[in-house]
């Protein structure tokens, strides 16, 4: 099917075919919403900006039915140890090590339904792309350059240009989503400004072939080796099959440009291992802390790097973009299918901005102590003096870096407080974030996970709309009332009877209403008399006044 043949059928135009854009397309397509993804580039190359797919992102892939496909795409096997090691050089001395960093072990854990995975972003994109293309109504249009848009109360008109022919066309859409990355054109056109600090550090990302390097160093398998020395402080690690490795010199001087020979020289000097390396790609990247001052204008929304940028330490960026698109995607689909009100879309920025701010704080704190800051005189020395320096630095690493590699609370523990579509039970005011994830069923939190006796995840029982968990002791009359309210309002509701007392104790109520994104919207011991489903679907605020950007005032 061509763009021209289906222009009038387009419902959502998505700019950018990276993980955020593809996640948006999947979330919409799986809910029978037509969409088109506009992408100018081929999305090919050796230089992934992300290599960690966090537990929460893989839980979304599980919900979409493709988590196993990503596991199968793992270049070293899904059970490859996700160890992070701090060494003087790859061929030098060990300072400190973290095992099962980022929770990549496939061993079952009660806290989540899917472990994290170390895998290049381009392989994740391939899995997302294949699935998106399999969904009816989703079109991926490569070789299309987004130009601009105009909108009114009824639609957005999106102007694109074919990069091969130069021909321009207009795509009519209900909504436009800018998932077009750090240099977002959509962001500029809605007048959003990135606020924060640009240039926290300058670094290089070099992808190279390194035959025999995995066997040449003494530290065993790992996903990341921090090289702590005064000569070439850096990060290095295996990336893909074919002996592909990445090398990241950190804290480089402004304007520094490495030739191929200089890059090879730095790899050899930093590792202390001389092998026949071959450079595949090399480019500078700048760590910054930036957040858009607005995420939307009328029918146009931003997601992913288009609205937030931060240092990559902790691996949060790409994963946050996928989570953005999940939040926005189910809400947009609900509004377009007619069972939700405009306030549901207003809640996108209200919910996601505090999550972005929290993660950005964590990423900046992780960035503050990099290889450059850890280097000490004498760290490579032999004998007692060198051992003492390495012990001192190792203790500092253990104290400061544990949060970076074991921060499950940052990934799973955020709570949507202050949202107009979350019904607070009085616990929001006293709630505090924690890097250590303790499952909590308070409204706004991710629904606590549980492995059922039959081996299924509790999440596998959730429907594509709202899910009412009815625990042991729940009044059948309340369940019947909820069912009738869903029938009357048209809000999709799956009712799941959960046996046993353990989950009722964990959820702290007889009933819990879970949203399509697996966050708790409400909990209580009896179904409320008010129209709860109208509140959580944004229809209770349908007549609220709206500002110039189209948001509830």
C-alpha positions as a Python dict, from the first residue, in 0.01 Angstrom:
ca = {
    (1, 'X'): (0, 0, 0),
    (2, 'X'): (132, 345, -88),
    (3, 'X'): (107, 665, 107),
    (4, 'X'): (-103, 830, -165),
    (5, 'X'): (-360, 552, -168),
    (6, 'X'): (-421, 578, 205),
    (7, 'X'): (-370, 942, 300),
    (8, 'X'): (-727, 988, 415),
    (9, 'X'): (-710, 672, 629),
    (10, 'X'): (-406, 787, 831),
    (11, 'X'): (-484, 843, 1195),
    (12, 'X'): (-144, 911, 1357),
    (13, 'X'): (178, 1030, 1191),
    (14, 'X'): (496, 937, 1379),
    (15, 'X'): (825, 1106, 1292),
    (16, 'X'): (1124, 880, 1355),
    (17, 'X'): (1173, 503, 1335),
    (18, 'X'): (1395, 461, 1640),
    (19, 'X'): (1282, 265, 1947),
    (20, 'X'): (1045, 541, 2066),
    (21, 'X'): (880, 578, 1727),
    (22, 'X'): (848, 203, 1673),
    (23, 'X'): (710, 153, 2025),
    (24, 'X'): (449, 418, 1949),
    (25, 'X'): (355, 243, 1626),
    (26, 'X'): (327, -95, 1802),
    (27, 'X'): (120, 44, 2088),
    (28, 'X'): (-120, 205, 1839),
    (29, 'X'): (-120, -78, 1586),
    (30, 'X'): (-189, -342, 1849),
    (31, 'X'): (-497, -136, 1940),
    (32, 'X'): (-617, -120, 1576),
    (33, 'X'): (-517, 243, 1526),
    (34, 'X'): (-377, 322, 1181),
    (35, 'X'): (-45, 501, 1178),
    (36, 'X'): (247, 584, 952),
    (37, 'X'): (609, 612, 1065),
    (38, 'X'): (809, 867, 867),
    (39, 'X'): (1186, 806, 857),
    (40, 'X'): (1442, 982, 641),
    (41, 'X'): (1737, 751, 709),
    (42, 'X'): (1796, 380, 664),
    (43, 'X'): (1862, 321, 1039),
    (44, 'X'): (2164, 107, 953),
    (45, 'X'): (2517, 117, 1093),
    (46, 'X'): (2747, -15, 1362),
    (47, 'X'): (2713, 259, 1624),
    (48, 'X'): (2424, 197, 1865),
    (49, 'X'): (2358, 468, 2120),
    (50, 'X'): (2210, 212, 2362),
    (51, 'X'): (2305, -141, 2456),
    (52, 'X'): (2087, -209, 2761),
    (53, 'X'): (1721, -307, 2731),
    (54, 'X'): (1591, -270, 3085),
    (55, 'X'): (1348, -502, 3263),
    (56, 'X'): (1058, -262, 3212),
    (57, 'X'): (1116, -236, 2837),
    (58, 'X'): (1129, -613, 2805),
    (59, 'X'): (803, -629, 3003),
    (60, 'X'): (646, -415, 2731),
    (61, 'X'): (792, -653, 2472),
    (62, 'X'): (637, -941, 2667),
    (63, 'X'): (300, -766, 2655),
    (64, 'X'): (343, -727, 2277),
    (65, 'X'): (441, -1094, 2248),
    (66, 'X'): (799, -1040, 2126),
    (67, 'X'): (1023, -1064, 2434),
    (68, 'X'): (1139, -1410, 2327),
    (69, 'X'): (1236, -1274, 1985),
    (70, 'X'): (1466, -1023, 2148),
    (71, 'X'): (1618, -1297, 2364),
    (72, 'X'): (1682, -1502, 2051),
    (73, 'X'): (1862, -1204, 1894),
    (74, 'X'): (2114, -1181, 2180),
    (75, 'X'): (2462, -1189, 2020),
    (76, 'X'): (2628, -1385, 2302),
    (77, 'X'): (2328, -1576, 2436),
    (78, 'X'): (2074, -1439, 2679),
    (79, 'X'): (2258, -1598, 2972),
    (80, 'X'): (2589, -1422, 2895),
    (81, 'X'): (2702, -1271, 3229),
    (82, 'X'): (2628, -899, 3255),
    (83, 'X'): (2934, -826, 3466),
    (84, 'X'): (3080, -476, 3486),
    (85, 'X'): (3449, -463, 3576),
    (86, 'X'): (3670, -173, 3677),
    (87, 'X'): (4030, -235, 3570),
    (88, 'X'): (4341, -27, 3526),
    (89, 'X'): (4351, -147, 3164),
    (90, 'X'): (4183, -438, 2991),
    (91, 'X'): (4519, -611, 3001),
    (92, 'X'): (4595, -473, 3347),
    (93, 'X'): (4480, -516, 3705),
    (94, 'X'): (4130, -563, 3845),
    (95, 'X'): (4000, -292, 4079),
    (96, 'X'): (3634, -384, 4137),
    (97, 'X'): (3358, -592, 3977),
    (98, 'X'): (2977, -596, 3975),
    (99, 'X'): (2807, -923, 3879),
    (100, 'X'): (2464, -940, 3715),
    (101, 'X'): (2470, -565, 3669),
    (102, 'X'): (2142, -415, 3545),
    (103, 'X'): (1955, -741, 3628),
    (104, 'X'): (2026, -922, 3301),
    (105, 'X'): (2028, -1273, 3448),
    (106, 'X'): (1745, -1482, 3299),
    (107, 'X'): (1685, -1648, 3636),
    (108, 'X'): (1323, -1587, 3741),
    (109, 'X'): (1271, -1302, 3987),
    (110, 'X'): (948, -1233, 4176),
    (111, 'X'): (983, -857, 4129),
    (112, 'X'): (948, -854, 3750),
    (113, 'X'): (822, -1061, 3459),
    (114, 'X'): (1126, -1002, 3234),
    (115, 'X'): (1496, -964, 3304),
    (116, 'X'): (1702, -694, 3136),
    (117, 'X'): (1917, -772, 2833),
    (118, 'X'): (2251, -652, 2698),
    (119, 'X'): (2196, -614, 2324),
    (120, 'X'): (2286, -348, 2066),
    (121, 'X'): (2005, -103, 1995),
    (122, 'X'): (2001, -189, 1626),
    (123, 'X'): (1904, -548, 1712),
    (124, 'X'): (1623, -425, 1934),
    (125, 'X'): (1509, -197, 1651),
    (126, 'X'): (1506, -493, 1410),
    (127, 'X'): (1275, -689, 1642),
    (128, 'X'): (1048, -387, 1691),
    (129, 'X'): (1046, -314, 1318),
    (130, 'X'): (950, -668, 1222),
    (131, 'X'): (663, -667, 1472),
    (132, 'X'): (540, -321, 1375),
    (133, 'X'): (527, -422, 1010),
    (134, 'X'): (323, -730, 1099),
    (135, 'X'): (42, -518, 1246),
    (136, 'X'): (-247, -425, 1021),
    (137, 'X'): (-265, -51, 970),
    (138, 'X'): (100, 23, 1051),
    (139, 'X'): (316, 153, 768),
    (140, 'X'): (687, 226, 791),
    (141, 'X'): (788, 482, 527),
    (142, 'X'): (1165, 507, 481),
    (143, 'X'): (1320, 770, 255),
    (144, 'X'): (1062, 1027, 366),
    (145, 'X'): (1180, 1358, 509),
    (146, 'X'): (948, 1537, 749),
    (147, 'X'): (923, 1909, 669),
    (148, 'X'): (654, 2074, 881),
    (149, 'X'): (291, 2065, 988),
    (150, 'X'): (-13, 2280, 1043),
    (151, 'X'): (-316, 2190, 1251),
    (152, 'X'): (-665, 2291, 1348),
    (153, 'X'): (-927, 2147, 1582),
    (154, 'X'): (-1000, 1859, 1344),
    (155, 'X'): (-662, 1732, 1218),
    (156, 'X'): (-290, 1774, 1162),
    (157, 'X'): (-159, 1816, 808),
    (158, 'X'): (195, 1679, 785),
    (159, 'X'): (419, 1778, 491),
    (160, 'X'): (685, 1529, 387),
    (161, 'X'): (928, 1500, 97),
    (162, 'X'): (1051, 1188, -81),
    (163, 'X'): (1431, 1193, -52),
    (164, 'X'): (1475, 1011, -384),
    (165, 'X'): (1236, 1209, -607),
    (166, 'X'): (1198, 1536, -416),
    (167, 'X'): (819, 1506, -446),
    (168, 'X'): (623, 1655, -157),
    (169, 'X'): (291, 1539, -19),
    (170, 'X'): (52, 1606, 268),
    (171, 'X'): (-47, 1338, 515),
    (172, 'X'): (-371, 1402, 703),
    (173, 'X'): (-364, 1274, 1059),
    (174, 'X'): (-555, 1302, 1383),
    (175, 'X'): (-228, 1342, 1575),
    (176, 'X'): (142, 1397, 1508),
    (177, 'X'): (408, 1241, 1732),
    (178, 'X'): (764, 1372, 1724),
    (179, 'X'): (993, 1078, 1803),
    (180, 'X'): (1266, 1242, 1597),
    (181, 'X'): (1546, 1241, 1851),
    (182, 'X'): (1780, 1492, 2010),
    (183, 'X'): (1772, 1732, 1715),
    (184, 'X'): (1393, 1714, 1690),
    (185, 'X'): (1241, 1931, 1418),
    (186, 'X'): (894, 1871, 1562),
    (187, 'X'): (1010, 2006, 1898),
    (188, 'X'): (1138, 2325, 1736),
    (189, 'X'): (816, 2372, 1541),
    (190, 'X'): (590, 2355, 1848),
    (191, 'X'): (809, 2617, 2014),
    (192, 'X'): (944, 2389, 2287),
    (193, 'X'): (1282, 2476, 2437),
    (194, 'X'): (1532, 2236, 2589),
    (195, 'X'): (1616, 2362, 2937),
    (196, 'X'): (1919, 2254, 3137),
    (197, 'X'): (2291, 2211, 3080),
    (198, 'X'): (2454, 2129, 2747),
    (199, 'X'): (2807, 1985, 2737),
    (200, 'X'): (2859, 1812, 3072),
    (201, 'X'): (3135, 1620, 2896),
    (202, 'X'): (3263, 1532, 2549),
    (203, 'X'): (3332, 1172, 2461),
    (204, 'X'): (3400, 945, 2167),
    (205, 'X'): (3218, 634, 2051),
    (206, 'X'): (3434, 398, 1844),
    (207, 'X'): (3314, 65, 1706),
    (208, 'X'): (3589, -172, 1598),
    (209, 'X'): (3668, -530, 1511),
    (210, 'X'): (3892, -697, 1769),
    (211, 'X'): (3962, -1059, 1680),
    (212, 'X'): (4094, -1243, 1983),
    (213, 'X'): (4049, -958, 2233),
    (214, 'X'): (3799, -1150, 2448),
    (215, 'X'): (4058, -1423, 2498),
    (216, 'X'): (4357, -1189, 2533),
    (217, 'X'): (4260, -1021, 2861),
    (218, 'X'): (4256, -1190, 3205),
    (219, 'X'): (3927, -1061, 3353),
    (220, 'X'): (3669, -1301, 3212),
    (221, 'X'): (3338, -1223, 3041),
    (222, 'X'): (3165, -893, 3096),
    (223, 'X'): (2956, -632, 2920),
    (224, 'X'): (3158, -327, 3022),
    (225, 'X'): (3514, -264, 3139),
    (226, 'X'): (3597, 73, 3292),
    (227, 'X'): (3964, 146, 3221),
    (228, 'X'): (4092, 359, 3507),
    (229, 'X'): (4430, 507, 3420),
    (230, 'X'): (4574, 852, 3369),
    (231, 'X'): (4665, 796, 3005),
    (232, 'X'): (4340, 700, 2827),
    (233, 'X'): (4049, 681, 3074),
    (234, 'X'): (3770, 503, 2890),
    (235, 'X'): (3504, 233, 2869),
    (236, 'X'): (3535, -74, 2648),
    (237, 'X'): (3338, -392, 2594),
    (238, 'X'): (3204, -656, 2353),
    (239, 'X'): (2905, -548, 2144),
    (240, 'X'): (2814, -807, 1885),
    (241, 'X'): (2915, -1121, 1701),
    (242, 'X'): (3209, -1100, 1465),
    (243, 'X'): (3442, -973, 1740),
    (244, 'X'): (3270, -632, 1739),
    (245, 'X'): (3364, -414, 2036),
    (246, 'X'): (3291, -58, 2144),
    (247, 'X'): (3548, 183, 2286),
    (248, 'X'): (3457, 512, 2455),
    (249, 'X'): (3732, 754, 2555),
    (250, 'X'): (3571, 988, 2807),
    (251, 'X'): (3624, 1350, 2894),
    (252, 'X'): (3804, 1440, 2573),
    (253, 'X'): (3909, 1797, 2494),
    (254, 'X'): (3657, 2018, 2308),
    (255, 'X'): (3710, 1998, 1934),
    (256, 'X'): (3927, 1687, 1948),
    (257, 'X'): (3890, 1470, 1637),
    (258, 'X'): (4046, 1125, 1618),
    (259, 'X'): (4177, 994, 1291),
    (260, 'X'): (4154, 621, 1230),
    (261, 'X'): (4518, 580, 1327),
    (262, 'X'): (4472, 787, 1643),
    (263, 'X'): (4168, 577, 1739),
    (264, 'X'): (4368, 257, 1690),
    (265, 'X'): (4653, 401, 1894),
    (266, 'X'): (4420, 486, 2185),
    (267, 'X'): (4268, 139, 2185),
    (268, 'X'): (4613, -19, 2206),
    (269, 'X'): (4737, 222, 2472),
    (270, 'X'): (4424, 203, 2686),
    (271, 'X'): (4407, -177, 2686),
    (272, 'X'): (4778, -259, 2680),
    (273, 'X'): (4691, -526, 2423),
    (274, 'X'): (4820, -506, 2067),
    (275, 'X'): (4600, -688, 1816),
    (276, 'X'): (4502, -630, 1449),
    (277, 'X'): (4209, -400, 1527),
    (278, 'X'): (3995, -244, 1251),
    (279, 'X'): (3786, 72, 1301),
    (280, 'X'): (3429, 54, 1169),
    (281, 'X'): (3290, 386, 1292),
    (282, 'X'): (3396, 677, 1507),
    (283, 'X'): (3208, 983, 1627),
    (284, 'X'): (3190, 1233, 1910),
    (285, 'X'): (2900, 1248, 2154),
    (286, 'X'): (2822, 1511, 2413),
    (287, 'X'): (2666, 1435, 2751),
    (288, 'X'): (2403, 1691, 2850),
    (289, 'X'): (2115, 1739, 3092),
    (290, 'X'): (1818, 1884, 2902),
    (291, 'X'): (1440, 1865, 2937),
    (292, 'X'): (1178, 2023, 2710),
    (293, 'X'): (967, 2296, 2868),
    (294, 'X'): (659, 2152, 2700),
    (295, 'X'): (574, 1812, 2552),
    (296, 'X'): (282, 1903, 2328),
    (297, 'X'): (96, 2166, 2131),
    (298, 'X'): (-262, 2085, 2041),
    (299, 'X'): (-257, 1761, 1846),
    (300, 'X'): (124, 1736, 1836),
    (301, 'X'): (324, 1547, 2100),
    (302, 'X'): (692, 1472, 2174),
    (303, 'X'): (834, 1144, 2294),
    (304, 'X'): (1180, 1003, 2369),
    (305, 'X'): (1496, 1207, 2311),
    (306, 'X'): (1287, 1479, 2149),
    (307, 'X'): (1187, 1589, 2499),
    (308, 'X'): (1465, 1464, 2731),
    (309, 'X'): (1841, 1416, 2710),
    (310, 'X'): (2085, 1301, 2977),
    (311, 'X'): (2414, 1114, 3018),
    (312, 'X'): (2391, 744, 2923),
    (313, 'X'): (2532, 615, 3252),
    (314, 'X'): (2272, 369, 3379),
    (315, 'X'): (2130, 305, 3033),
    (316, 'X'): (1803, 489, 3089),
    (317, 'X'): (1759, 701, 2776),
    (318, 'X'): (1630, 461, 2510),
    (319, 'X'): (1425, 277, 2769),
    (320, 'X'): (1259, 599, 2884),
    (321, 'X'): (1166, 672, 2524),
    (322, 'X'): (989, 338, 2491),
    (323, 'X'): (805, 403, 2820),
    (324, 'X'): (701, 748, 2694),
    (325, 'X'): (548, 597, 2383),
    (326, 'X'): (367, 329, 2581),
    (327, 'X'): (214, 594, 2808),
    (328, 'X'): (118, 820, 2520),
    (329, 'X'): (21, 536, 2285),
    (330, 'X'): (-247, 365, 2490),
    (331, 'X'): (-393, 700, 2589),
    (332, 'X'): (-402, 829, 2232),
    (333, 'X'): (-562, 506, 2113),
    (334, 'X'): (-825, 527, 2389),
    (335, 'X'): (-919, 883, 2292),
    (336, 'X'): (-935, 794, 1923),
    (337, 'X'): (-1153, 489, 1989),
    (338, 'X'): (-1393, 708, 2186),
    (339, 'X'): (-1384, 557, 2533),
    (340, 'X'): (-1148, 819, 2686),
    (341, 'X'): (-1157, 1196, 2719),
    (342, 'X'): (-900, 1467, 2635),
    (343, 'X'): (-777, 1480, 2997),
    (344, 'X'): (-621, 1140, 2940),
    (345, 'X'): (-380, 1296, 2690),
    (346, 'X'): (-321, 1589, 2927),
    (347, 'X'): (-196, 1334, 3181),
    (348, 'X'): (92, 1230, 2951),
    (349, 'X'): (319, 1520, 3041),
    (350, 'X'): (189, 1536, 3399),
    (351, 'X'): (294, 1176, 3455),
    (352, 'X'): (608, 1149, 3247),
    (353, 'X'): (783, 1476, 3338),
    (354, 'X'): (850, 1382, 3705),
    (355, 'X'): (973, 1039, 3589),
    (356, 'X'): (1210, 1212, 3345),
    (357, 'X'): (1336, 1450, 3612),
    (358, 'X'): (1408, 1164, 3851),
    (359, 'X'): (1594, 959, 3592),
    (360, 'X'): (1789, 1261, 3470),
    (361, 'X'): (1903, 1328, 3829),
    (362, 'X'): (2022, 969, 3857),
    (363, 'X'): (2200, 973, 3521),
    (364, 'X'): (2378, 1300, 3601),
    (365, 'X'): (2489, 1166, 3939),
    (366, 'X'): (2625, 853, 3769),
    (367, 'X'): (2807, 1068, 3514),
    (368, 'X'): (2974, 1274, 3786),
    (369, 'X'): (3216, 993, 3869),
    (370, 'X'): (3355, 861, 3542),
    (371, 'X'): (3686, 704, 3444),
    (372, 'X'): (3856, 1045, 3441),
    (373, 'X'): (3755, 1120, 3799),
    (374, 'X'): (3856, 777, 3928),
    (375, 'X'): (4216, 776, 3805),
    (376, 'X'): (4478, 819, 4081),
    (377, 'X'): (4857, 844, 4083),
    (378, 'X'): (5005, 502, 4152),
    (379, 'X'): (4691, 308, 4053),
    (380, 'X'): (4894, 90, 3815),
    (381, 'X'): (5193, 43, 4044),
    (382, 'X'): (5309, -298, 4155),
    (383, 'X'): (5349, -392, 4520),
    (384, 'X'): (5181, -278, 4840),
    (385, 'X'): (5153, 88, 4743),
    (386, 'X'): (4971, 8, 4419),
    (387, 'X'): (4747, -242, 4599),
    (388, 'X'): (4653, 25, 4853),
    (389, 'X'): (4559, 276, 4584),
    (390, 'X'): (4346, 20, 4404),
    (391, 'X'): (4171, -80, 4728),
    (392, 'X'): (4094, 286, 4801),
    (393, 'X'): (3952, 343, 4452),
    (394, 'X'): (3764, 12, 4465),
    (395, 'X'): (3593, 116, 4787),
    (396, 'X'): (3491, 447, 4632),
    (397, 'X'): (3355, 264, 4327),
    (398, 'X'): (3155, 27, 4546),
    (399, 'X'): (3009, 316, 4746),
    (400, 'X'): (2917, 537, 4451),
    (401, 'X'): (2862, 307, 4153),
    (402, 'X'): (2640, 43, 4314),
    (403, 'X'): (2341, 268, 4249),
    (404, 'X'): (2425, 281, 3879),
    (405, 'X'): (2425, -94, 3828),
    (406, 'X'): (2164, -204, 4080),
    (407, 'X'): (1910, 80, 4061),
    (408, 'X'): (1599, -129, 4001),
    (409, 'X'): (1391, 132, 4181),
    (410, 'X'): (1480, 384, 3910),
    (411, 'X'): (1352, 142, 3644),
    (412, 'X'): (1040, 6, 3815),
    (413, 'X'): (977, 221, 4121),
    (414, 'X'): (843, 550, 3986),
    (415, 'X'): (491, 659, 4079),
    (416, 'X'): (252, 883, 3886),
    (417, 'X'): (142, 1126, 4156),
    (418, 'X'): (-69, 1432, 4084),
    (419, 'X'): (-221, 1275, 3773),
    (420, 'X'): (-585, 1363, 3700),
    (421, 'X'): (-652, 1003, 3597),
    (422, 'X'): (-507, 836, 3909),
    (423, 'X'): (-727, 816, 4220),
    (424, 'X'): (-509, 879, 4525),
    (425, 'X'): (-584, 673, 4835),
    (426, 'X'): (-419, 919, 5070),
    (427, 'X'): (-70, 772, 5044),
    (428, 'X'): (79, 1002, 4777),
    (429, 'X'): (185, 1279, 5016),
    (430, 'X'): (404, 1048, 5223),
    (431, 'X'): (553, 850, 4936),
    (432, 'X'): (926, 879, 4865),
    (433, 'X'): (1129, 737, 4578),
    (434, 'X'): (1392, 473, 4645),
    (435, 'X'): (1665, 320, 4427),
    (436, 'X'): (1589, -12, 4594),
    (437, 'X'): (1271, -142, 4436),
    (438, 'X'): (1005, -245, 4687),
    (439, 'X'): (682, -334, 4501),
    (440, 'X'): (395, -108, 4602),
    (441, 'X'): (32, -120, 4491),
    (442, 'X'): (-47, 241, 4578),
    (443, 'X'): (-230, 421, 4295),
    (444, 'X'): (17, 545, 4035),
    (445, 'X'): (273, 271, 4105),
    (446, 'X'): (354, -19, 3878),
    (447, 'X'): (130, -310, 3975),
    (448, 'X'): (332, -550, 4194),
    (449, 'X'): (436, -854, 3997),
    (450, 'X'): (378, -1216, 4096),
    (451, 'X'): (452, -1556, 3942),
    (452, 'X'): (135, -1766, 3946),
    (453, 'X'): (131, -2131, 4049),
    (454, 'X'): (90, -2238, 3686),
    (455, 'X'): (410, -2054, 3587),
    (456, 'X'): (242, -1757, 3423),
    (457, 'X'): (315, -1399, 3517),
    (458, 'X'): (34, -1208, 3683),
    (459, 'X'): (84, -955, 3405),
    (460, 'X'): (-11, -1222, 3150),
    (461, 'X'): (-364, -1214, 3294),
    (462, 'X'): (-412, -842, 3231),
    (463, 'X'): (-632, -731, 2943),
    (464, 'X'): (-549, -471, 2677),
    (465, 'X'): (-780, -221, 2849),
    (466, 'X'): (-827, -179, 3224),
    (467, 'X'): (-804, -485, 3447),
    (468, 'X'): (-986, -522, 3778),
    (469, 'X'): (-803, -759, 4011),
    (470, 'X'): (-1053, -913, 4252),
    (471, 'X'): (-869, -1079, 4539),
    (472, 'X'): (-999, -1335, 4787),
    (473, 'X'): (-1273, -1177, 4997),
    (474, 'X'): (-1381, -923, 4735),
    (475, 'X'): (-1758, -869, 4743),
    (476, 'X'): (-1920, -1022, 4431),
    (477, 'X'): (-2164, -730, 4431),
    (478, 'X'): (-1874, -486, 4385),
    (479, 'X'): (-1742, -690, 4095),
    (480, 'X'): (-2087, -692, 3936),
    (481, 'X'): (-2116, -315, 3980),
    (482, 'X'): (-1777, -263, 3814),
    (483, 'X'): (-1882, -486, 3524),
    (484, 'X'): (-2203, -289, 3479),
    (485, 'X'): (-2021, 44, 3491),
    (486, 'X'): (-1784, -76, 3220),
    (487, 'X'): (-2078, -183, 3005),
    (488, 'X'): (-2252, 149, 3054),
    (489, 'X'): (-1947, 371, 2991),
    (490, 'X'): (-1784, 164, 2717),
    (491, 'X'): (-1450, 155, 2900),
    (492, 'X'): (-1287, -184, 2829),
    (493, 'X'): (-1251, -381, 3151),
    (494, 'X'): (-1119, -731, 3214),
    (495, 'X'): (-1208, -878, 3554),
    (496, 'X'): (-955, -1125, 3695),
    (497, 'X'): (-1027, -1326, 4010),
    (498, 'X'): (-698, -1377, 4196),
    (499, 'X'): (-695, -1672, 4440),
    (500, 'X'): (-505, -1687, 4767),
    (501, 'X'): (-433, -1429, 5034),
    (502, 'X'): (-73, -1342, 4946),
    (503, 'X'): (-155, -1100, 4665),
    (504, 'X'): (-440, -938, 4858),
    (505, 'X'): (-194, -867, 5138),
    (506, 'X'): (61, -732, 4891),
    (507, 'X'): (-193, -508, 4716),
    (508, 'X'): (-343, -390, 5045),
    (509, 'X'): (-704, -402, 4925),
    (510, 'X'): (-975, -636, 4803),
    (511, 'X'): (-984, -470, 4459),
    (512, 'X'): (-722, -305, 4239),
    (513, 'X'): (-784, -136, 3905),
    (514, 'X'): (-484, -165, 3672),
    (515, 'X'): (-436, 48, 3359),
    (516, 'X'): (-331, -80, 3016),
    (517, 'X'): (30, 21, 3097),
    (518, 'X'): (20, -197, 3413),
    (519, 'X'): (13, 95, 3658),
    (520, 'X'): (-244, 92, 3938),
    (521, 'X'): (-518, 351, 3880),
    (522, 'X'): (-720, 283, 4196),
    (523, 'X'): (-748, 36, 4483),
    (524, 'X'): (-1004, -18, 4758),
    (525, 'X'): (-1210, -266, 4951),
    (526, 'X'): (-1533, -170, 4775),
    (527, 'X'): (-1618, -31, 4431),
    (528, 'X'): (-1692, 343, 4476),
    (529, 'X'): (-2034, 489, 4408),
    (530, 'X'): (-1890, 759, 4180),
    (531, 'X'): (-1814, 680, 3816),
    (532, 'X'): (-1459, 555, 3870),
    (533, 'X'): (-1407, 450, 3509),
    (534, 'X'): (-1496, 798, 3384),
    (535, 'X'): (-1227, 943, 3611),
    (536, 'X'): (-946, 707, 3514),
    (537, 'X'): (-1031, 739, 3143),
    (538, 'X'): (-1025, 1119, 3152),
    (539, 'X'): (-1393, 1165, 3074),
    (540, 'X'): (-1478, 1317, 3411),
    (541, 'X'): (-1278, 1626, 3299),
    (542, 'X'): (-1414, 1639, 2945),
    (543, 'X'): (-1556, 1989, 2990),
    (544, 'X'): (-1251, 2141, 3160),
    (545, 'X'): (-1129, 2472, 3008),
    (546, 'X'): (-820, 2439, 2789),
    (547, 'X'): (-522, 2668, 2730),
    (548, 'X'): (-376, 2786, 2400),
    (549, 'X'): (-178, 2464, 2363),
    (550, 'X'): (-495, 2258, 2396),
    (551, 'X'): (-418, 2133, 2747),
    (552, 'X'): (-659, 2140, 3040),
    (553, 'X'): (-620, 2478, 3211),
}
